[in-house]
Amino acid sequence: MRILTLTLLTVLFLSCSEREDKLLLGEWQATEVLESGDSLKLDPAQVGFLFRPDNRYTFRSTLRYEEAGTWRYSKGLLMAQDTTRENSLERVVAVEKLTIDSLEIRMLSDGEEQWLILLKQQ
């Protein structure tokens, strides 16, 4: 009984100590894009991310906009730097929710609060 309890505690500790940024890995598809609480008139299926284990990402959006670069995650903040354009500044957005299958990002765009709601693709 003691060995079983110790084993269960060890498994629980290891699962809790898994790095949260590992949850970002994979392909994400937007389901909703909000600005100041209202849904934007765009097709969210055009918006998505791919986060790779080597800390590289790709992003696609409306009007055939694409970028790629490096990413890092720390304490609820996602930092990304587009390396396809010269002199690109690192962008920082707040990760409000991150689970195995959902991601909610809050950011400012032209002084307006925007939310990006995404689901992980299989």
C-alpha positions as CSV (number, residue, x, y, z in Angstrom):
1,M,0.0,0.0,0.0
2,R,2.8,2.4,0.9
3,I,4.5,1.7,-2.5
4,L,1.3,2.3,-4.4
5,T,0.7,5.6,-2.6
6,L,4.3,6.7,-3.2
7,T,3.9,5.8,-6.9
8,L,0.7,7.7,-7.3
9,L,2.2,10.8,-5.6
10,T,5.2,10.6,-7.9
11,V,3.0,10.4,-11.0
12,L,0.8,13.3,-9.7
13,F,3.9,15.5,-9.1
14,L,5.4,14.8,-12.5
15,S,2.1,15.5,-14.3
16,C,1.7,18.8,-12.4
17,S,5.3,19.9,-13.0
18,E,5.0,19.5,-16.8
19,R,5.9,22.7,-18.4
20,E,2.9,24.7,-19.3
21,D,4.4,25.9,-22.6
22,K,4.2,22.3,-23.9
23,L,0.5,22.8,-24.1
24,L,1.0,25.3,-26.8
25,L,2.7,22.9,-29.2
26,G,0.7,21.9,-32.2
27,E,-1.7,23.5,-34.7
28,W,-4.4,26.0,-33.5
29,Q,-7.5,27.1,-35.4
30,A,-9.4,30.3,-34.4
31,T,-13.1,29.9,-33.7
32,E,-13.8,33.5,-32.8
33,V,-12.1,36.9,-33.0
34,L,-13.5,39.6,-30.8
35,E,-12.8,43.3,-30.5
36,S,-14.1,45.3,-27.6
37,G,-16.4,42.3,-26.9
38,D,-17.9,42.2,-30.3
39,S,-17.3,39.5,-33.0
40,L,-15.3,40.8,-35.9
41,K,-16.7,40.3,-39.4
42,L,-14.1,37.9,-40.6
43,D,-13.8,34.2,-41.2
44,P,-12.0,32.8,-38.1
45,A,-11.1,29.7,-40.2
46,Q,-8.5,31.9,-41.9
47,V,-6.7,32.6,-38.6
48,G,-4.4,30.1,-37.0
49,F,-1.0,29.2,-35.4
50,L,1.4,26.4,-35.5
51,F,3.8,26.2,-32.5
52,R,6.7,23.8,-32.9
53,P,8.9,22.3,-30.2
54,D,12.0,24.1,-31.5
55,N,10.3,27.4,-30.5
56,R,9.4,28.3,-34.0
57,Y,5.9,29.4,-35.0
58,T,3.9,30.2,-38.1
59,F,0.8,32.4,-38.1
60,R,-1.8,33.0,-40.8
61,S,-4.6,35.5,-40.9
62,T,-7.1,37.2,-43.2
63,L,-6.0,38.9,-46.4
64,R,-3.4,36.2,-46.9
65,Y,-1.2,37.6,-44.1
66,E,1.4,35.2,-42.9
67,E,4.4,35.4,-40.6
68,A,6.9,33.1,-39.0
69,G,9.5,33.4,-36.3
70,T,10.4,32.4,-32.8
71,W,8.2,32.2,-29.7
72,R,8.6,31.8,-25.9
73,Y,6.1,31.5,-23.1
74,S,6.5,32.6,-19.5
75,K,4.0,33.2,-16.7
76,G,0.9,33.7,-18.9
77,L,2.6,35.8,-21.5
78,L,3.4,34.7,-25.1
79,M,6.2,36.5,-26.8
80,A,6.6,36.2,-30.5
81,Q,9.1,37.7,-33.0
82,D,8.5,37.6,-36.7
83,T,11.8,36.7,-38.3
84,T,10.5,37.1,-41.9
85,R,10.6,40.9,-41.8
86,E,13.6,43.1,-40.9
87,N,13.4,45.1,-37.7
88,S,10.4,43.3,-36.4
89,L,9.7,43.9,-32.7
90,E,8.8,41.2,-30.3
91,R,5.1,41.1,-29.6
92,V,3.7,40.2,-26.2
93,V,0.2,38.9,-25.7
94,A,-1.6,37.6,-22.6
95,V,-2.6,34.0,-22.6
96,E,-5.9,34.1,-20.6
97,K,-6.6,30.4,-21.0
98,L,-4.4,27.4,-22.0
99,T,-5.6,23.9,-21.8
100,I,-4.9,20.7,-23.8
101,D,-7.4,21.8,-26.4
102,S,-8.2,25.5,-26.1
103,L,-6.3,28.7,-26.1
104,E,-7.5,32.3,-25.4
105,I,-5.3,35.2,-26.2
106,R,-5.9,38.8,-25.2
107,M,-4.0,41.6,-26.9
108,L,-4.3,45.3,-27.9
109,S,-4.6,46.4,-31.5
110,D,-4.7,50.1,-32.3
111,G,-5.8,50.7,-28.7
112,E,-8.7,48.2,-28.9
113,E,-8.7,45.0,-26.8
114,Q,-8.9,41.9,-29.0
115,W,-9.5,38.3,-28.0
116,L,-8.5,35.3,-30.1
117,I,-10.3,32.1,-29.2
118,L,-8.6,29.0,-30.7
119,L,-9.0,25.2,-30.6
120,K,-6.3,22.7,-31.1
121,Q,-6.5,20.7,-34.3
122,Q,-6.0,16.9,-34.2
